[in-house]
């Protein structure tokens, strides 16, 4: 395997990122890789927000992973800044290679550099393999999450 680069996502990366988002049973139900318009608009919003880090992992000039890191200032925990990791996806050819660990390690390091005191994430209840992965990285399932579809 070639060298890995983790870098900010570009507009040209969007088709590959969306394909990875759609490449699992849950993503296949909610993503639309054939209609990139909404993703391009979302990318522009993310790019304009200084608290967002949308990155890709590239190996041999091919996008093989992605994640989004959001920096969230807050009042709780004595004004602590926290980060949220979302949308972690690894290309099917790279799963099990350690790439997910490298991407999450990048996000944790970036969170430290941004002065975060806490890194958090959510994972769908059905993603039991992902839960084991995050627990191996030191995350604990400490809270119950709730969502309201709008």
C-alpha positions in Angstrom: 0.0 0.0 0.0 1.2 3.5 -0.8 1.6 6.4 1.5 -1.5 7.8 3.1 -2.4 11.5 3.1 -5.2 13.0 5.2 -6.2 16.4 3.7 -9.1 18.8 3.4 -11.8 17.6 1.1 -12.1 19.4 -2.3 -15.1 19.7 -4.6 -13.5 17.1 -6.8 -13.6 14.6 -4.0 -17.4 14.8 -3.4 -18.4 11.9 -5.7 -16.0 9.6 -4.0 -17.1 10.7 -0.5 -20.7 10.3 -1.3 -20.1 6.9 -2.8 -18.5 5.8 0.5 -21.4 7.3 2.5 -23.8 5.3 0.4 -21.8 2.0 0.6 -23.5 0.3 3.5 -27.1 -0.8 4.3 -28.0 2.4 6.2 -26.3 4.7 3.7 -27.9 3.0 0.8 -31.3 4.1 2.2 -30.5 7.7 2.8 -27.8 8.8 0.3 -28.2 9.7 -3.4 -24.9 9.4 -5.3 -26.7 10.0 -8.6 -27.7 13.6 -7.4 -24.7 15.4 -6.2 -26.3 18.9 -6.1 -27.3 18.7 -2.4 -23.9 17.4 -1.4 -22.1 20.2 -3.3 -24.3 22.8 -1.5 -23.5 21.2 1.8 -19.8 21.2 1.0 -19.9 24.9 0.4 -21.6 25.5 3.8 -19.0 23.3 5.5 -16.1 25.0 3.7 -17.4 28.4 4.8 -17.6 27.4 8.5 -14.3 27.7 10.4 -15.5 25.1 13.0 -15.8 22.3 10.4 -13.1 19.9 9.2 -14.2 17.7 6.3 -11.2 15.5 5.4 -10.4 12.7 3.1 -7.7 10.0 3.3 -6.0 9.5 0.0 -3.7 6.7 -1.0 -2.2 6.3 -4.5 -4.3 9.3 -5.7 -7.5 7.6 -4.7 -9.9 8.7 -1.9 -10.2 5.8 0.5 -11.6 7.3 3.6 -13.4 10.4 5.0 -14.7 12.0 8.2 -16.2 15.2 9.4 -14.9 16.9 12.6 -17.0 19.7 14.1 -15.5 22.0 16.8 -18.2 23.1 19.3 -17.6 25.9 21.8 -19.8 25.6 24.9 -20.7 26.8 28.3 -21.0 23.5 30.1 -18.0 21.8 31.7 -16.6 25.2 32.6 -16.8 26.5 29.1 -15.2 23.5 27.5 -14.7 23.2 23.8 -15.6 19.7 22.4 -15.5 18.1 19.0 -17.9 15.8 17.3 -16.7 13.1 14.8 -19.2 12.2 12.2 -19.5 10.5 8.8 -16.5 8.2 9.3 -16.3 6.0 6.2 -13.7 3.7 4.8 -13.6 2.4 1.2 -14.5 -1.3 1.1 -11.1 -2.2 -0.3 -9.4 -0.6 2.8 -11.6 -1.9 5.6 -9.6 -3.7 8.2 -6.3 -2.0 7.1 -6.0 0.3 10.1 -7.1 3.3 8.0 -10.1 4.0 10.3 -7.8 4.1 13.3 -5.5 6.5 11.5 -8.5 8.8 10.6 -9.9 8.9 14.1 -6.4 9.4 15.5 -6.1 12.4 13.2 -9.4 13.8 14.5 -8.4 13.3 18.1 -5.1 15.1 17.5 -6.9 18.0 15.6 -9.3 18.2 18.5 -6.4 18.6 21.0 -4.8 21.3 18.8 -8.2 23.1 18.8 -8.2 23.1 22.6 -11.0 20.5 22.9 -11.6 18.8 26.3 -13.9 16.1 24.9 -14.3 14.2 21.7 -17.7 12.7 21.1 -19.5 10.8 18.4 -22.7 8.9 17.8 -23.1 5.6 16.0 -26.4 4.0 14.8 -27.5 1.2 17.2 -27.2 -1.4 14.3 -23.5 -0.7 13.7 -22.2 -3.2 16.3 -18.8 -3.5 14.5 -18.4 0.2 14.6 -19.2 0.2 18.3 -16.4 -2.4 19.0 -14.0 -0.3 16.8 -14.7 2.9 18.8 -14.4 1.1 22.1 -11.0 -0.3 21.1 -10.0 3.3 20.5 -10.9 4.3 24.1 -14.4 5.7 23.5 -17.1 4.7 26.0 -20.8 4.3 25.4 -21.6 6.8 28.2 -24.8 8.4 27.0 -28.0 7.6 25.2 -28.6 9.6 22.1 -31.9 11.0 20.7 -32.8 12.3 17.3 -35.8 14.1 16.0 -36.3 14.0 12.2 -37.3 17.4 10.8 
